[in-house]
Amino acid sequence: MILRSINSRLLLSLTLFVALSLGLSGFALDSAFRSSAETALEEKLKANFYTLLADTDAEQGELVMPELLQDPLFNRIESGLYAVINDQHGEQLWRSPSAVTQTSLPIAAAQVGQFQFSAPNSIQNNAYYQLSYAIIWELESGEERHYHVHLLQSAKPVMAEIAEFRTSLWRWFSAIGIILLLIQGSIMRWGLRPLRKLAHELQAIETGQQQQLTNDYPSELENVTHNLNLLIDNERRQRQRYRDTLADLAHSLKTPLAVLRGLNSNQNKPDNTQNIDEQITRMDDIVSHQLQRAGSKTTDTINTLAMQPINLSPLADKLLRTMNKVYADKYINSENRIDTDIQLRADERDLMEVLGNLLDNAFKASQQQVVISTDASKEKTLLISIEDDGNGIPEQQSQSVLQRGSRADTQHSGQGIGLAVAQDILNSYQAQLYIEKSALGGAKIQIEFPRL
């Protein structure tokens, strides 16, 4: 099973690493200690050999040994230290009093002039360390005698010493391992705290308790948190854009629906079928356009160079006719003062949306008169103005009415998003919208389009 927790992965990896490291270290120390103990034993046996050699004599070709040797261990039965002397043919000439009860001792070969030290293959109760040395004894007659001296040390003391060392070693290593794991666990908990904080903040964002990730993160996570904040902001803007688009769509369809409602009440007019088709086509264009805007980024700047110039006067006439039908009961005197040769590079659906929303607001607020005009006196900009003779927009509200849901006129029905929709579209064209006082007495909405 794959571990899904980073903490569990690190803890398991560290546990294995500590166990392996301490195991190898323990094995190395154990081997070093055993080697050191055996080296010390070899030196001790060499000293015992010289002591035994000092007690040895040969008279008339016969080996002569004293009854009591200098090293008391040779004199005590089963002391663990034994000595055996053989001739060159392997015949036993003498054994120490300590070896009297030993029926069989493992005797290895000896070489003249060279110590031979051998350790048992396995440390058992009946195992022995052995030091062998062969000497040539020259008698007074000139005859030479070969003596093979073998010293044997029981492995029990070494085994007990090694066992005690191992017990102490692994006890300490176990304690060290536990301490290391506890320390590393604390370090990991401290080191992974930013990730736990990140998870808590993401959960808080998901539940709406928090808007963004904080900036209090280590440098290794700064890029991650920054990108997550960008992703969260983009998702929030996208969600808001969808909501705005639905509101814009509903707002945009109000006018065509109002026209259709008016046409439905006057079914006997001969041009109703054409007008209905016109409004249905417009509604279809509105739906397609709004869906297209919902899928695009709000910060996209529209390139108008590839667009065909739009004649503004016929477009304004079309919109004024529609508004006159919607607000037929108000008998508004609408006037189009746009020169017939005035053109603007823009998407016709965007212009219909912007001017339609502004004219709708003007007709709704006006008493008797609405005027749309242009000013092309400036070389790089085109100014479009929509004026009415209503109550106007107070100067202190000229900015707040551009916000969604904000309305200066509370006497008429509406959602307060017409100006906001127009402002969103104009931002894509880098156009500016201004609210002023009209000479007619009401509001004057001016749009300044850049001309390329």
N, C-alpha and C positions, 0 to 999 in steps of 0.2 A: 504494500500500500504506500502510495506516495504521500510524504508528509506535506501538508498544505500550509503549515505554520512556519514562518521564517525562524521564530524563536525556537521551535522544536528542532528544526534542521540544524541550527547553530549549536544548540545544546547537545544534540546527539553527536554531531561532528566533533565538538570539543571533548565530550566524554570519551569518545574513541581515541582522540588524539592524546588526551591525558593518560588513558589506560595504556596505550601503546608506548608512549614516552616513558612512563614510570616502569612499565614492564621491561622494556629494553634496558633502561638504566639499572633496574634491579638485577637483571640477568648479568649485566656487565660488572656491577659491584660484587655480586655473588661470586662470579668467576674470578674477579680480582682478589677477593678475600680468600677464596680457596687456594689460589695460586700462591698468595702471600703466606698462608698458613703452611702449605706444603714446602715452600722455600725455607721457612723458619725451621720446620721439622728436619729438613735435609741438613741444614747447618748444625742443628742439635745432634743429629746422628753422627755427623763428621767429628764433632767434639767427643762424643762417646767412643768413636772408633780410636781416636788418639789416646784417650784414657785407657781403653782396653789394650791397645798396643803397648802402652807403657808397662802394663802388668804382665805382658807375655814374655816368655823366655824359652830357650831350647837348649837342652843339655844332652850331649851324646846322640844328637839327632832326634831326640824326643821332645815333644811340645810339653812345656811345664807351665801350669797356670796356678796362681795362688788360690787358697780356699775362699778368701774374701776379696772381692774386687773393690776398686776405689769408688765406683758409682754404686750406691746402695740398691738401685733398681735392678741391677744384674743379680743381686744376692737374694731378692725377695721373690718367692714363687708367684707366678702369674701376675707380675707387676705390669705387664704390657710391653716391657722392653726386653728383648731377647738377643742373645749372641750365639752364633754357631761358627765353628771353624772346621773346615774340611780340607782334605789334601787335594792334590791336583786331579785325582781320580774320582773325587766326589765322596770319598769315604769320610764319615764324620769322625773327627779327632777329639772334639770337645764341644760342650754346650754349657751355657751359663746356668747357675742354679735356678734362675727364674724360668728356664725352659724345660725343667725336669719333667713336668706333667704334660708337656706338649708332645703329642704323639707324631704329629705331622706338621711341619712348617714349610711354606712355599719358598723354596730356595731357588733363586735365579742365578744365572751364570755370572762370573766375575772376571774382570780383565786386570792384567798386571799393570800397576801404576796408574790406574784410572778408576775413579769412583763411578759406580753404576747405581743410580737412584731410580726406583720404580714405584709408581703409585698404583693402587688397586684399580681395576676397571670400574668397580662400583664399591661405594663405601658401605660395607656390611659389618655385622657384628664379628665375623670371623675373618675380616680382611686385614691386611698388613701393608704398611709401607716398608720398603726394604732398601738398605744401602749395602752394596757389596764392593769388596776391594781385594785384589790378589797381590800378595807380597812374595818375594823370594828371599829366603833366609839363608845366609851363607854361614856354614859352620866353621869352627876353627880348623877342621881338616880340609877345608876348601870345598866341601860338598855343599850343594845347594838343595834347599828344601822349599817346596811351593805350599803356601798356606792361603786358603780362600776364606776371608773373614766376611761373615754376613750378619748384619744388625737388622733386627725386625722390630718395628713399632706398631702396636695395635692401632687400628684406625678409629677405635671408639672415642678417644679424647678429641681427635680432630673432627669426627662426626658430630660429637656433642657441641663443639665450638662452632662448627658451621651451622648446625641447626639453631643454636641460640642466636647467631648473627642473622640468619634468615628470618627468624621470628621477629627480632627487633627491627630488621630492615623493612619487612613488609608491613609491620605495624605502623612504622613511621611513614612509609610510602602511602598507606591507606589514608592516614590522617592528612598527609599533604594533598593527596588527590581530592579528598572531600573538601578541604579548605580551598583548593584551587577552583573546584567546581562552584562552590558557594560564591567565591570572589567573582568568577567569570559570569555566574548567573546575575549577580548584582550589576556588573559592568554591562552585560547584555540588556538588562532591564533599563538601565540608564541610557544606553546607546540607542535602543529601539523606542524610547519614549516619544521622539518626534513622529514615528510612524503611527503609534497609538493615538497621538494628538491629531494627526492627519485624519485617521479613521473617525474620531469623534467629531471633528469639524465637518467632515463630509456628511455624517449622519445629521448633524445640526442643520446643514444646508438643505438636506433632503426633507427635513421636517419643517423647514421655514424659520427656524430659530436664528439662523445666521445667513448672511447674503454672500460672503466671500471667505476664502481662506485668509488667515492672518499672515503677516510677513515674518513672523518670529520662528523661522526654521533654519537649520544648518545649511551651509553653502551647498552641500551635496543635494539637498532637496529644493533649492530655490527655483531651479528651472522647472522642476516637476510642479511645484505649487503655482508658479507663474502661469504655466501652460494650462493647469487645471482651472485657474481663475479665468483665463481667456475662454476656455471651453464652457465654463459655467455662464460667463457673461454672454457668450455667443448663443448658447442654448436659451438663456432668458430673453435675449433680444429677439431670437427667432420665435419663441412662444408669444412674446408680446406683439411681434409683427403679424403672426397669424390672427391673434385677437383683433388687432387694429384693422387687418384686411377684411375680416368678417364684418366689423363695424362699418368700415368704408364701403364694403359691398352693399350692406343694408341701406346705408345712407345714400349711395349712388342710385340705388333702384327705386328710391322714394319718388323721385321726379317722374321717371317713365311710368311708374304704377299710377301716380296721380293723373297723368295724362290719359292713360288707359281707362281709368275710372271715369274721367270726364267724357271720354269718347263713348264709353258704354252707356252713359246716361243720354247721349244724343245719337242714337243708332240710325236715325233717319237721314243724317247728313251724308251726301254722296262721297265726300273725301275721307270718311272715317276709316275705310279699309286700308287706304294708303298710309294714313297716320298711324294706324295700329301696327302695320308692318314696319313702319319706320321706328316706332318705339320698341317693338320686339327685337329688331336688329340692334338697336342701341343697347338694350338690356343684355343681349348676348355678347356684344363687344365689352360691356362693363364687366361682366362675369369673367371673360377671358383675360381682360387686362388686369383685373384684381388678382386672379390666380397667378398670373405671370409676375406681378409685383411681390406676391407672397413668397415666391421661390427665389427671389433675388435678394442681394444684400442691400440694406437701407443706405449704406455708405457709398454704393456705386454711383459714379458720376457718369451721366449719359453723354455719349459722343454725338453731337448734333451734326457733324460734318457730313455724315452719310445719309442724313434725313432729307426728304424732299421739303422744300418751302411750303408752308400752309398759308393760304389766303385767310386773313383774320376776319374780314368783313362778312363773307358768307357764313362762316362758322358762328359769328355773333348773331347774325340774323336767325339762324337755325335755333340757337339757344333761346333767343328772345321770343320766338314763336312758341317754343315749348313752355316757357315760363308764363306767357300770356294765357296759355290754356290751363296751366295749373292754377294760376291766381286770377282766373277770369272774373271772379266775383269782386275783386278789388278795383277793376278797371284802371290798371296801371298804364300810364303813358310812358312806354319804353322807347328809347331813342338810340340808334346805332350811329355814332359819329366817327367810325373808323373808315379811313380812306380805303377805296377798293383796291389800291395797289400795295397796301401794306402786307408784307409777308414775314413769316417767322419760321425758322427751322426747329421743328419740335414734333413729337408724336401727337397726332391728331386726337387720340384718345386721352392723352395727358391734358391737352388744352381743353378738351370737352369737360374733363373732370374738374380742372381748376376753375375755369370760367363758369361752368355750370354751378359749382358750389358757391362761388362768390355772387353770381347773379341770383341764385336761390335765396341767399341771405339778404341781398338787396331788395328783392321783391317782397320778401317776408316782412322786412322792416319799413319799407317805404309807405308813404301815404298816397301819392299820386304819380310820382315820377322816378324813373331809373334811367341812367345814361351810362353808356359804355363808349370809351374813346381811347385814342392812342396819341402818343407824342414821340415822333421820330426825329426830333431836332438834334439829338445827340448821335454821334457817328457810331459809337460802340455799344449803345444800349437802346432798347425799345421800351417805352413806358406805356403800360396798359392801365387805364383807370376805370373803375366802376363806382358810380355815385348814386345815392338815393336821397330822398327828402324826409327820411324818418327821424328818429330821435338821436341817431348817431351813437358813437362809442366813446365813453369818457376816456380822457387821455391816460388816467391812471390804470385803465383796464386794457390798454392797447396791446400790451404784451401778454397778459394772462389769458386773453381770449384765443390766443394761438395754441394754448394747451388743450389737450383732449378733455372733453367733458366740461370745459369752462364756457359759460355763456354770459353775454352782456344783456341780452334780452330774455327776460323770464316770462313775458306775456304770451309768447308763441311757443308751440310745441317744437321739440327738437332734442337732439342728443348733444349738441355743442361740439361737433367734430368736423364741421364743414371747413372752417379756417385751418384746422390742424391737418386735414387731408391735403388741402391746397399747399400748405407749408411743406409737408413731406415731399410732395412731388416737385415743388420748386427747388428744394434743396438739391435734387438730382441734377437740375439744370444750372445750379449755381446762381439762381435768380433770387431776388430779394422782394419781400412783401412789406409794405408800409401801410399804416392806418392813419388817416388824417381827417380833418374836418372838411366836409364838402361845402361848396358854395350854394348847393341846394338846401342846406340845413342839416343834412344827415351825415352818414359816414362816407368817406372816400377811400376805397381800397386801391392801392397802386402796386403794380407788379413791374419790376425792372428786370427785363430779360437781357442777357448778354447777346450781342449780335456778332456772328462770325462771318 
